[in-house]
Amino acid sequence: MKCHVKKGDEVVVLAGREKGKRGKIIAVFPGKQRAIVEGLQLIKRHTRKSQQHPQGAIVEREGTIHLSNLKKAEPEAQKAAE
């Protein structure tokens, strides 16, 4: 599948809980039509006990957002000129 965004692009979220927020794409999953955006759609993940977390932990990390809810952000320089 072809995507309109790629890893490293600056995007704006068009719909959902994170509407209007901007972020940089960390990863794209074209088969699932989803992407992970830095700092957005945070989810809490419960982890097992390990050497890093002897008591176990609740870790916050980014979840995926559907590609239809993302739009490439215009650079700030172009926005200011208009």
PyMOL commands that set and color helices and strands:
alter all, ss='L'
color gray80, all
select helices_A, chain A and resi 67-69+76-81
alter helices_A, ss='H'
color red, helices_A
select strands_A, chain A and resi 10-13+22-29+34-37+42-47+57-62+64-66+70-72
alter strands_A, ss='S'
color yellow, strands_A
deselect
rebuild
show_as cartoon
